[in-house]
Amino acid sequence: MSHTLPEAEIIKRESNYLRGTIAEGLGDLATGAIADSDNKLTKFHGTYQQDDRDLRDERRRQRLEPLHMFMVRLRLPGGVLSPDQWLGLDQIADDCANHTLRLTTRQTFQFHGVFKHRMRPLMQAISALGLDTRGACGDVNRNVVSNVNPHQSQVHADIHRYSVAISERLKWRSNAYAEIWLGEERVEARGEDQPGQAEKADEKEEEPFYGHFYLPRKFKIALAVPPENDADVLSNDIALIAIVEDGELKGFNVGVGGGMGMTYGNEATHPRLADVAGYVPADQVVDACEAIAAVQRDHGCRTERTHARFKYTIADHGVAWFLERFADYHGAPMEAVRDYVFTHNGDRFGWVEGENGNQHLTLAIQSGRIADFDDGYRLRTALREIARVHSGEFRITCNQNLIIANVAPEQKAEIQTLVDHYGLDDGSRSTPLARNAMSCVAFPTCALAMAESERYLPSLTAKLDALMDTHGLADTPINVRVTGCPNGCARPYLAEIGLTGKALGKYNLFLGGDARGERMNRLYRENIDEATILELIDPMLERFAAERNDGEGFGDFLIRVELVDAGRDPEVFHRAYAV
């Protein structure tokens, strides 16, 4: 393994606390792009430079630069926002972006198609709503996600409060964000008149936790409340599993070292589920998260980017090593793991009444895309109309769906009238399989995409639904997830049927995840087209319909009848079965 720092580490350390030359690049309107080094820094500010890949070849032929634009992602811990914030973000989509909003698998919004000259107005409009994009991307703690179970009103409120507190504690603090996007002037830190003192004072004021080198790679935290696992909590660097007794949140089991991404052809990379290492009382959980992030900050690999995630730190050193480090950093050891049970990792659709009597409506949003579509489905208009009358809040789920939350009983009929008028809860538009399906954005904007995902998902689910209907399974939910590359943004390695893009029209097929988010699937076939995928799955569905046990999920069935090898190492994701 190399001991030379990779370019990304050097750029961070020399960035003047994430300033780089971003401001100068934004002012250069002779190009739609910014410098390559600044592209790595703007991720910390919640934005990626992209281009329209559908137009790339044509623009090259015309000797034009790629049609550069930016994706902007919000930091929105717990995925909760007010109707006024919804309306503000909806307006930003028209003023600064491509007239759509997108709900992500990490409970936040993405804007797409933002051109460089609109970046500052967009960021300022977001700030005016009391929101920001700081740390939504980059080598820092990302958006903190949490359970959205509407049944337990008080527990959910506590969970959301902790998600916000953790996000605030681990937010990067450099004034670069305000200077670059909001027009604030920099106030230079003043040190003593001794060599190095100014730099020390600067670091203390700019980044008291991260310092000038930040984390080795991105870092993700999730909170879940058993028996619900709608956050797929074990796929995160820190998995916080709530322990609730007599309706009161007591504390959290703490899992460490989860992560979904990998690199094709690099067998040292793999998805991994978090190890549940111990328990901390609720009033210690924010401090505990800071201590765990500090362990990764100080001990994570910085010489190989593909080995820099916390999952590899845990895999390399082990849980016992981690627990020793945690006790040192936190000042107290973890307690023993408490008992818990997960039953499912999907969303519950339709109306649900909470403990406080308020109503909550979960709507299926295909791939999280909020738009008025060409087929007449006016989803964006409908949600805007609901936001204008709604007195509660909106909650984004980790499965790209949306909850119209805390609807007062007397307002339910008004909301339902709008839902009916716009066909938002029309079962004919969405089967159980389609409602549970997820995808990443992929083409045309994601630079990493190897195959279609969001644009392909409707066709794929329609063909799978046809097979399901043939075998009498039309009402059976099966978890399907598709990504355009192996990086795992839609958590395909936890799906009962998972596809990761390998080339245009070609995917790796993964089978055998469970419906609880506690078992990864296994690579079944590599680099196959849609016809082969359907040919492989069709007889499996036929057997599932004929031989399944009561309440048995498709992934569990594949494991039980040994169509998928449960004994095979789940971390071997690079060699498919010989079929």
Secondary structure, 3 states (H helix, E strand, C coil): CCCCCCHHHHHHHCCCCCCCCHHHHHHCCCCCCCCHHHHHHHHHHCEEEEECCCCHHHHHHCCCCCCEEEEEECECHHHEECHHHHHHHHHHHHHHCCCCEEECCCCCEEEEEECHHHHHHHHHHHHHCCCECCCCCCCCECCCEECCCCCCHHHHHHHHHHHHHHHHHCCCCCCHHHHHHHCCCCCCCCCCCCCCHHHHHHHHHHCCCCCCCCCCCCECEEEECCCECCCCHHHCCEEEEEEEECCEEEEEEEEECCECCCCCCCCCCCCECCEEEEEEEHHHHHHHHHHHHHHHHHHCCCCCHHHCCHHHHHHHHCHHHHHHHHHHHHCCCCECCCCCCCCECCCCCEEEECCCCCEEEEECCHHHEECECCCCCEHHHHHHHHHHHCCCEEEECCCCCEEEEEECHHHHHHHHHHHHHHCCCCHHHCCHHHHCCEECCCCCCCCCCCCCCCCCHHHHHHHHHHHHHHCCCCCCCCCEEEECCCCCCCCHHHCCEEEEEEECCEEEEEECCCCCCCCCCEEEEEEECHHHHHHHHHHHHHHHHHHCCCCCCHHHHHHHCCCCCCCCCCCCCCCCCCC
